[in-house]
Amino acid sequence: MLMEYVVIRSGGKQYKVKEGDTIEVDKIISEKDKEIVIDDVLLWVSGEKVKIGKPKLPNVKVKAKVLEQKKGEKIKVGKFKSKVRYRRVVGFRPLLTKVKIEEIKTKKD
């Protein structure tokens, strides 16, 4: 069985994905049900073949579909200074985009 996957970079983070995966990434400015192309591919593996980007691969692109735009779980951030009775807690909810990986395209060298 041929296992093909790629490592992409989105929003400063790296994700290992294959066709059919659904991931949540930092907000991408796009509308729901639109097709997007991610061309920041760092690694491509297909069976025994491996290509490593320096820093990215120019001939590999990932086609994805935006499923929804949403807010993530609340993250609490606390500040504390000892001996001066200073304590602050703030919360924030990151904006996320849920993306389904449709296709991994490769051009022959």
VENZIRA-V701731 format. One record per residue. N is the residue number from 1. RES is the residue in one letter. PHI is phi in whole degrees, -180 to 180 (none if undefined). D_CENTER is the distance of its C-alpha to the mean C-alpha in Angstrom with 1 decimal. Layout:
N_RES_PHI_D_CENTER / N_RES_PHI_D_CENTER
//
This chain:
1_M_none_25.8 / 2_L_-89_23.3 / 3_M_-101_19.8 / 4_E_-117_17.2 / 5_Y_-147_13.6 / 6_V_-135_11.3 / 7_V_-112_9.0 / 8_I_-112_6.6 / 9_R_-118_5.9 / 10_S_-147_4.4 / 11_G_66_6.8 / 12_G_81_8.4 / 13_K_-118_6.2 / 14_Q_-111_6.0 / 15_Y_-133_5.1 / 16_K_-93_8.4 / 17_V_-133_8.8 / 18_K_-134_12.1 / 19_E_-61_13.8 / 20_G_94_14.1 / 21_D_-73_11.2 / 22_T_-120_9.9 / 23_I_-130_6.7 / 24_E_-111_6.5 / 25_V_-120_4.4 / 26_D_-58_7.0 / 27_K_-52_9.6 / 28_I_-110_9.7 / 29_I_-78_13.4 / 30_S_-165_14.4 / 31_E_-90_16.7 / 32_K_-64_16.5 / 33_D_66_17.1 / 34_K_-93_16.3 / 35_E_-86_15.0 / 36_I_-128_12.4 / 37_V_-119_12.1 / 38_I_-102_9.3 / 39_D_-108_11.7 / 40_D_-92_10.1 / 41_V_-100_10.7 / 42_L_-97_12.0 / 43_L_-149_13.7 / 44_W_-131_15.2 / 45_V_-128_17.4 / 46_S_-139_19.9 / 47_G_63_22.7 / 48_E_-91_24.5 / 49_K_-85_23.0 / 50_V_-135_20.5 / 51_K_-124_19.3 / 52_I_-114_17.9 / 53_G_-81_16.9 / 54_K_-132_18.9 / 55_P_-86_16.5 / 56_K_-135_14.8 / 57_L_-92_16.3 / 58_P_-77_18.1 / 59_N_-100_19.0 / 60_V_-121_15.8 / 61_K_-133_13.6 / 62_V_-117_11.3 / 63_K_-95_12.6 / 64_A_-136_10.9 / 65_K_-124_12.6 / 66_V_-78_11.9 / 67_L_-90_13.6 / 68_E_-163_14.1 / 69_Q_-108_13.7 / 70_K_-152_14.7 / 71_K_-100_15.4 / 72_G_-83_14.3 / 73_E_-66_17.0 / 74_K_-71_19.4 / 75_I_-111_19.1 / 76_K_-96_22.5 / 77_V_-120_23.3 / 78_G_-114_26.8 / 79_K_-114_29.0 / 80_F_-150_32.2 / 81_K_-123_35.1 / 82_S_-74_37.8 / 83_K_69_41.4 / 84_V_-125_41.0 / 85_R_56_39.9 / 86_Y_-107_36.7 / 87_R_-141_33.9 / 88_R_-137_31.2 / 89_V_-128_28.4 / 90_V_-125_25.9 / 91_G_-120_23.1 / 92_F_-153_20.0 / 93_R_-116_17.5 / 94_P_-71_14.0 / 95_L_-86_13.0 / 96_L_-124_10.0 / 97_T_-124_9.1 / 98_K_-92_9.3 / 99_V_-127_8.4 / 100_K_-108_10.5 / 101_I_-78_10.4 / 102_E_-91_13.9 / 103_E_-155_14.9 / 104_I_-110_14.4 / 105_K_-101_17.1 / 106_T_-129_19.0 / 107_K_-98_22.0 / 108_K_-73_24.9 / 109_D_-70_25.9
//
